[in-house]
């Protein structure tokens, strides 16, 4: 196994100063633009998900849940690699403003559709546009960040903004769950919560215009992409193909990317199982309680991610990334059946913690492997391939679960199959690491 997954020497890692980045006015303003938008995301997606998953006036079928997740994720998977074509040509300030202004406008008909219980094709297209525009917004934020933060503190700024944005997004979801708990469920509460997203998106769009000149976030004239948009799209598609070919000749990076993708598929099966259990089994007679019942799941998953972020760096420096990934997959092969098969809510929460820990740990190892193993001129294209695989396999897992699970989500066979899947994945990856560059997984 190449150096990316081998044990790494310990050493000090330079850290930026959070106080220093917050002292920069441009960063604070861009952070405010992000946080307002992500608060709107939390409200809109809570209303959207609630209307599909937990509405007592309609059946929350497995296929409906899988379809709703596909609407949320497929725009990220399909549009992601091509967003840069536009962001490298258009003013990013205008892109941020237009993206959120359009979303604020589209939320109104989407909320009306939910209020009326009309969730047909027009509603799906409207929701799809709102979610798809978020890809432009977040990519524009990332592309503009170097214009408001010193290069030496860019990693700290990215980490702080992403983490704080996730916290605010989760706050939007949590506040919506509390509203549902006290106001009851049905089309109207979900529509009202969805509609409040207008505030988040609208204020974010206004703050963008008030805070930045049109050229403040780039692209700079010297770096602005030339040529036609169509040509840029074609070049991006060709670049992804070239990235896959390059990845084939980097077995260390390719194999861990495969592990993460397959794990994401198994995670999709577990995700839809959890939603169905809370909707139709643990709280079958209390849809409002099923929404708030998921809050411990969200908390456990967040805690698992944080613990993994703390544990993974020192563990991989000591034993190597490949052995850590093998350990996590093998552990899930045991923990998922043990914790999930009794179908008790507290044990489901515990399972969510360990699955989230493994998800975050695998992501850290995969990202590091791609950063170290892939040549710099191919790195962006390979990360696009990884991002697409990450989301597509999750959607595939949701679809598999939708067809394999009963309405209650309670299936011993599916949980056992997921455990077998993790065991097979761990054994496959152990074999690959043993045969790759003469390094055994135990070394």
C-alpha positions as semicolon CSV with decimal commas, in nm:
position;residue;x (nm);y (nm);z (nm)
1;X;0,000;0,000;0,000
2;X;0,128;0,342;-0,089
3;X;0,215;0,611;0,160
4;X;-0,132;0,757;0,177
5;X;-0,267;0,464;0,374
6;X;0,049;0,362;0,557
7;X;0,122;0,467;0,916
8;X;0,231;0,831;0,923
9;X;0,485;0,991;1,156
10;X;0,343;1,208;1,426
11;X;0,418;1,575;1,429
12;X;0,272;1,913;1,494
13;X;0,015;2,036;1,252
14;X;-0,012;2,415;1,209
15;X;-0,351;2,553;1,305
16;X;-0,501;2,887;1,203
17;X;-0,648;3,120;1,458
18;X;-1,029;3,126;1,463
19;X;-1,024;3,464;1,632
20;X;-0,804;3,600;1,353
21;X;-1,036;3,486;1,075
22;X;-1,340;3,620;1,257
23;X;-1,160;3,957;1,281
24;X;-1,170;3,981;0,901
25;X;-1,484;4,166;0,795
26;X;-1,508;3,997;0,456
27;X;-1,507;3,653;0,614
28;X;-1,772;3,749;0,872
29;X;-1,999;3,880;0,598
30;X;-1,951;3,574;0,378
31;X;-2,013;3,353;0,682
32;X;-2,335;3,542;0,748
33;X;-2,445;3,485;0,388
34;X;-2,376;3,111;0,430
35;X;-2,548;3,075;0,768
36;X;-2,869;3,250;0,665
37;X;-2,891;3,031;0,357
38;X;-2,823;2,709;0,545
39;X;-3,083;2,800;0,807
40;X;-3,327;2,828;0,517
41;X;-3,209;2,488;0,393
42;X;-3,289;2,336;0,732
43;X;-3,642;2,479;0,734
44;X;-3,722;2,394;0,373
45;X;-3,583;2,043;0,383
46;X;-3,754;1,971;0,717
47;X;-4,088;2,068;0,568
48;X;-4,015;1,874;0,250
49;X;-3,904;1,562;0,436
50;X;-4,187;1,583;0,688
51;X;-4,450;1,606;0,417
52;X;-4,317;1,286;0,260
53;X;-4,194;1,083;0,559
54;X;-4,418;1,169;0,855
55;X;-4,744;1,301;0,721
56;X;-5,031;1,103;0,879
57;X;-5,255;1,200;0,587
58;X;-5,054;0,990;0,343
59;X;-4,859;0,667;0,347
60;X;-4,485;0,700;0,399
61;X;-4,392;0,413;0,171
62;X;-4,030;0,302;0,133
63;X;-4,035;0,399;-0,235
64;X;-4,165;0,748;-0,151
65;X;-3,881;0,797;0,096
66;X;-3,621;0,676;-0,154
67;X;-3,765;0,906;-0,420
68;X;-3,753;1,206;-0,186
69;X;-3,389;1,141;-0,103
70;X;-3,310;1,106;-0,471
71;X;-3,460;1,452;-0,528
72;X;-3,235;1,588;-0,252
73;X;-2,912;1,420;-0,362
74;X;-2,912;1,362;-0,736
75;X;-2,866;1,733;-0,819
76;X;-2,544;1,726;-0,614
77;X;-2,428;1,413;-0,793
78;X;-2,504;1,524;-1,148
79;X;-2,442;1,900;-1,130
80;X;-2,143;1,901;-0,898
81;X;-1,862;1,847;-1,149
82;X;-2,004;2,108;-1,389
83;X;-2,075;2,396;-1,150
84;X;-1,718;2,524;-1,176
85;X;-1,765;2,584;-1,548
86;X;-2,006;2,867;-1,463
87;X;-1,840;2,991;-1,143
88;X;-1,514;3,045;-1,332
89;X;-1,696;3,271;-1,581
90;X;-1,966;3,453;-1,383
91;X;-1,938;3,700;-1,098
92;X;-1,962;3,489;-0,784
93;X;-2,137;3,769;-0,597
94;X;-2,408;3,772;-0,863
95;X;-2,422;3,392;-0,859
96;X;-2,479;3,386;-0,481
97;X;-2,745;3,656;-0,507
98;X;-2,933;3,503;-0,801
99;X;-2,921;3,149;-0,657
100;X;-3,083;3,253;-0,329
101;X;-3,321;3,507;-0,484
102;X;-3,451;3,234;-0,714
103;X;-3,481;2,991;-0,425
104;X;-3,675;3,245;-0,218
105;X;-3,913;3,288;-0,512
106;X;-3,952;2,913;-0,572
107;X;-4,019;2,834;-0,205
108;X;-4,354;3,012;-0,228
109;X;-4,513;2,779;-0,488
110;X;-4,347;2,478;-0,324
111;X;-4,507;2,566;0,011
112;X;-4,842;2,617;-0,161
113;X;-4,816;2,272;-0,318
114;X;-4,749;2,120;0,027
115;X;-5,038;2,320;0,183
116;X;-5,278;2,180;-0,077
117;X;-5,138;1,827;-0,053
118;X;-5,046;1,847;-0,421
119;X;-4,708;1,677;-0,444
120;X;-4,717;1,579;-0,809
121;X;-4,467;1,641;-1,085
122;X;-4,475;2,024;-1,058
123;X;-4,394;2,005;-0,688
124;X;-4,108;1,763;-0,753
125;X;-3,961;1,987;-1,025
126;X;-3,989;2,295;-0,802
127;X;-3,823;2,120;-0,507
128;X;-3,555;1,982;-0,739
129;X;-3,473;2,334;-0,863
130;X;-3,447;2,468;-0,507
131;X;-3,208;2,191;-0,404
132;X;-3,008;2,210;-0,730
133;X;-2,950;2,585;-0,687
134;X;-2,793;2,509;-0,349
135;X;-2,507;2,342;-0,533
136;X;-2,427;2,669;-0,710
137;X;-2,454;2,859;-0,384
138;X;-2,222;2,637;-0,178
139;X;-1,971;2,603;-0,460
140;X;-1,973;2,981;-0,503
141;X;-1,911;3,029;-0,131
142;X;-1,614;2,790;-0,146
143;X;-1,472;2,952;-0,459
144;X;-1,503;3,300;-0,310
145;X;-1,354;3,216;0,030
146;X;-0,989;3,275;-0,073
147;X;-1,085;3,636;-0,153
148;X;-1,181;3,712;0,209
149;X;-0,931;3,500;0,408
150;X;-0,552;3,494;0,413
151;X;-0,409;3,184;0,246
152;X;-0,232;3,076;0,567
153;X;-0,568;3,059;0,748
154;X;-0,775;2,915;0,464
155;X;-0,793;2,561;0,606
156;X;-0,914;2,694;0,940
157;X;-1,168;2,918;0,769
158;X;-1,303;2,632;0,557
159;X;-1,330;2,401;0,857
160;X;-1,495;2,664;1,078
161;X;-1,744;2,777;0,813
162;X;-1,841;2,422;0,717
163;X;-1,884;2,309;1,078
164;X;-2,077;2,620;1,184
165;X;-2,292;2,594;0,870
166;X;-2,379;2,234;0,954
167;X;-2,471;2,337;1,310
168;X;-2,705;2,610;1,182
169;X;-2,857;2,373;0,924
170;X;-2,917;2,117;1,200
171;X;-3,070;2,391;1,415
172;X;-3,318;2,457;1,135
173;X;-3,410;2,089;1,129
174;X;-3,434;2,067;1,509
175;X;-3,647;2,380;1,544
176;X;-3,879;2,245;1,276
177;X;-3,913;1,916;1,464
178;X;-4,010;2,106;1,779
179;X;-4,272;2,302;1,583
180;X;-4,416;1,979;1,444
181;X;-4,428;1,828;1,792
182;X;-4,635;2,114;1,939
183;X;-4,851;2,207;1,639
184;X;-4,928;1,858;1,516
185;X;-4,860;1,712;1,176
186;X;-5,034;1,736;0,844
187;X;-4,996;1,932;0,525
188;X;-5,040;2,280;0,678
189;X;-4,763;2,273;0,946
190;X;-4,517;2,129;0,693
191;X;-4,613;2,400;0,442
192;X;-4,565;2,678;0,700
193;X;-4,220;2,549;0,800
194;X;-4,119;2,514;0,434
195;X;-4,240;2,866;0,364
196;X;-4,024;3,018;0,638
197;X;-3,722;2,931;0,424
198;X;-3,809;3,246;0,225
199;X;-3,665;3,446;0,516
200;X;-3,335;3,261;0,517
201;X;-3,285;3,269;0,141
202;X;-3,413;3,625;0,099
203;X;-3,198;3,770;0,378
204;X;-2,894;3,582;0,249
205;X;-2,947;3,724;-0,101
206;X;-2,989;4,077;0,037
207;X;-2,679;4,048;0,258
208;X;-2,477;3,937;-0,044
209;X;-2,558;4,254;-0,237
210;X;-2,511;4,481;0,064
211;X;-2,176;4,328;0,167
212;X;-1,976;4,282;-0,152
213;X;-1,889;4,462;-0,473
214;X;-1,979;4,266;-0,784
215;X;-1,616;4,156;-0,838
216;X;-1,520;4,111;-0,471
217;X;-1,534;3,728;-0,472
218;X;-1,388;3,672;-0,818
219;X;-1,315;3,534;-1,060
220;X;-1,031;3,778;-1,124
221;X;-0,998;3,896;-1,482
222;X;-0,661;3,725;-1,516
223;X;-0,805;3,393;-1,398
224;X;-1,148;3,414;-1,561
225;X;-1,212;3,111;-1,782
226;X;-1,228;3,184;-2,152
227;X;-1,415;3,006;-2,426
228;X;-1,774;2,894;-2,447
229;X;-1,975;2,741;-2,163
230;X;-2,055;2,442;-2,382
231;X;-1,686;2,387;-2,445
232;X;-1,622;2,403;-2,070
233;X;-1,892;2,143;-2,004
234;X;-1,745;1,910;-2,266
235;X;-1,397;1,957;-2,121
236;X;-1,530;1,880;-1,772
237;X;-1,691;1,556;-1,892
238;X;-1,369;1,453;-2,064
239;X;-1,178;1,544;-1,749
240;X;-1,388;1,309;-1,538
241;X;-1,318;1,024;-1,779
242;X;-0,947;1,107;-1,762
243;X;-0,971;1,114;-1,383
244;X;-1,120;0,763;-1,377
245;X;-0,841;0,636;-1,602
246;X;-0,581;0,796;-1,377
247;X;-0,748;0,643;-1,071
248;X;-0,726;0,293;-1,219
249;X;-0,346;0,319;-1,201
250;X;-0,355;0,426;-0,834
251;X;-0,481;0,109;-0,659
252;X;-0,441;0,247;-0,305
253;X;-0,669;0,541;-0,377
254;X;-0,905;0,346;-0,603
255;X;-0,964;0,064;-0,353
256;X;-1,046;0,290;-0,059
257;X;-1,275;0,495;-0,285
258;X;-1,460;0,171;-0,366
259;X;-1,485;0,089;0,006
260;X;-1,635;0,429;0,082
261;X;-1,884;0,400;-0,206
262;X;-2,003;0,052;-0,107
263;X;-2,022;0,156;0,259
264;X;-2,234;0,450;0,148
265;X;-2,469;0,209;-0,028
266;X;-2,506;-0,003;0,286
267;X;-2,554;0,319;0,484
268;X;-2,842;0,405;0,249
269;X;-3,015;0,077;0,336
270;X;-2,973;0,153;0,708
271;X;-3,094;0,510;0,665
272;X;-3,424;0,415;0,506
273;X;-3,463;0,134;0,762
274;X;-3,426;0,387;1,046
275;X;-3,678;0,629;0,895
276;X;-3,936;0,355;0,846
277;X;-3,884;0,219;1,196
278;X;-3,944;0,559;1,356
279;X;-4,237;0,640;1,130
280;X;-4,422;0,307;1,119
281;X;-4,292;0,089;1,404
282;X;-4,154;0,276;1,707
283;X;-4,414;0,554;1,685
284;X;-4,676;0,409;1,455
285;X;-4,963;0,593;1,626
286;X;-4,783;0,924;1,683
287;X;-4,636;1,087;1,370
288;X;-4,539;1,397;1,567
289;X;-4,354;1,179;1,816
290;X;-4,177;1,002;1,533
291;X;-4,031;1,333;1,416
292;X;-3,895;1,426;1,759
293;X;-3,792;1,063;1,811
294;X;-3,536;1,108;1,537
295;X;-3,361;1,387;1,727
296;X;-3,155;1,138;1,937
297;X;-3,056;0,967;1,611
298;X;-2,934;1,299;1,473
299;X;-2,750;1,376;1,798
300;X;-2,584;1,033;1,806
301;X;-2,477;1,066;1,442
302;X;-2,330;1,410;1,507
303;X;-2,144;1,281;1,813
304;X;-2,010;0,987;1,612
305;X;-1,873;1,226;1,349
306;X;-1,703;1,443;1,611
307;X;-1,551;1,145;1,793
308;X;-1,426;1,001;1,463
309;X;-1,271;1,335;1,366
310;X;-1,076;1,330;1,693
311;X;-0,983;0,959;1,685
312;X;-0,894;0,904;1,321
313;X;-0,581;1,121;1,282
314;X;-0,381;0,968;1,573
315;X;-0,500;0,615;1,495
316;X;-0,406;0,636;1,127
317;X;-0,067;0,783;1,216
318;X;-0,010;0,479;1,438
319;X;-0,156;0,188;1,238
320;X;-0,226;0,331;0,893
321;X;-0,543;0,428;0,716
322;X;-0,605;0,091;0,553
323;X;-0,606;-0,099;0,882
324;X;-0,832;0,161;1,040
325;X;-1,082;0,126;0,755
326;X;-1,069;-0,254;0,779
327;X;-1,125;-0,232;1,155
328;X;-1,425;-0,005;1,112
329;X;-1,591;-0,217;0,842
330;X;-1,529;-0,539;1,038
331;X;-1,670;-0,375;1,352
332;X;-1,987;-0,273;1,169
333;X;-2,026;-0,631;1,048
334;X;-2,074;-0,725;1,414
335;X;-2,225;-0,408;1,567
336;X;-2,499;-0,351;1,310
337;X;-2,670;-0,691;1,361
338;X;-2,611;-0,691;1,739
339;X;-2,756;-0,344;1,791
340;X;-3,018;-0,334;1,517
341;X;-3,177;-0,680;1,525
342;X;-3,357;-0,634;1,859
343;X;-3,537;-0,337;1,697
344;X;-3,531;-0,127;2,013
345;X;-3,508;0,252;1,982
346;X;-3,217;0,301;2,230
347;X;-3,009;0,037;2,050
348;X;-3,091;0,198;1,716
349;X;-2,950;0,525;1,852
350;X;-2,632;0,341;1,955
351;X;-2,604;0,187;1,609
352;X;-2,636;0,534;1,454
353;X;-2,338;0,649;1,660
354;X;-2,109;0,370;1,540
355;X;-2,220;0,387;1,178
356;X;-2,160;0,763;1,176
357;X;-1,820;0,717;1,337
358;X;-1,722;0,472;1,063
359;X;-1,862;0,697;0,791
360;X;-1,660;0,997;0,902
361;X;-1,344;0,791;0,961
362;X;-1,367;0,634;0,616
363;X;-1,421;0,976;0,458
364;X;-1,112;1,119;0,628
365;X;-0,897;0,826;0,513
366;X;-1,038;0,839;0,160
367;X;-0,986;1,215;0,125
368;X;-0,629;1,182;0,252
369;X;-0,555;0,896;0,013
370;X;-0,684;1,095;-0,282
371;X;-0,489;1,404;-0,178
372;X;-0,162;1,212;-0,143
373;X;-0,190;0,949;-0,416
374;X;-0,347;1,144;-0,702
375;X;-0,135;1,377;-0,915
376;X;-0,218;1,742;-0,860
377;X;-0,340;1,802;-1,215
378;X;-0,591;1,514;-1,179
379;X;-0,694;1,572;-0,818
380;X;-0,996;1,790;-0,881
381;X;-1,136;1,550;-1,139
382;X;-1,088;1,248;-0,914
383;X;-1,259;1,425;-0,625
384;X;-1,552;1,494;-0,859
385;X;-1,568;1,121;-0,935
386;X;-1,555;1,045;-0,562
387;X;-1,832;1,294;-0,483
388;X;-2,055;1,152;-0,754
389;X;-1,997;0,792;-0,644
390;X;-2,059;0,889;-0,280
391;X;-2,409;1,020;-0,352
392;X;-2,510;0,776;-0,626
393;X;-2,431;0,470;-0,413
394;X;-2,630;0,620;-0,126
395;X;-2,931;0,664;-0,354
396;X;-2,885;0,307;-0,482
397;X;-2,883;0,183;-0,123
398;X;-3,206;0,372;-0,056
399;X;-3,369;0,214;-0,360
400;X;-3,255;-0,136;-0,261
401;X;-3,400;-0,078;0,086
402;X;-3,721;0,060;-0,062
403;X;-3,787;-0,263;-0,251
404;X;-3,655;-0,503;0,017
405;X;-3,810;-0,356;0,333
406;X;-4,165;-0,385;0,464
407;X;-4,362;-0,072;0,552
408;X;-4,252;-0,095;0,916
409;X;-3,881;-0,119;0,828
410;X;-3,854;-0,423;1,059
411;X;-3,669;-0,690;0,861
412;X;-3,424;-0,934;1,017
413;X;-3,312;-1,049;0,672
414;X;-3,216;-0,698;0,554
415;X;-3,018;-0,621;0,871
416;X;-2,839;-0,956;0,848
417;X;-2,761;-0,890;0,481
418;X;-2,611;-0,550;0,567
419;X;-2,392;-0,716;0,831
420;X;-2,275;-0,974;0,575
421;X;-2,210;-0,690;0,332
422;X;-1,980;-0,515;0,580
423;X;-1,797;-0,842;0,652
424;X;-1,745;-0,906;0,280
425;X;-1,626;-0,548;0,229
426;X;-1,374;-0,576;0,514
427;X;-1,239;-0,907;0,380
428;X;-1,214;-0,774;0,024
429;X;-1,028;-0,463;0,132
430;X;-0,796;-0,665;0,357
431;X;-0,711;-0,884;0,056
432;X;-0,649;-0,582;-0,164
433;X;-0,420;-0,416;0,091
434;X;-0,232;-0,741;0,144
435;X;-0,162;-0,774;-0,227
436;X;-0,093;-0,408;-0,294
437;X;0,274;-0,308;-0,288
438;X;0,353;-0,600;-0,058
439;X;0,199;-0,443;0,250
440;X;-0,022;-0,664;0,461
441;X;-0,315;-0,512;0,645
442;X;-0,158;-0,606;0,976
443;X;0,167;-0,421;0,921
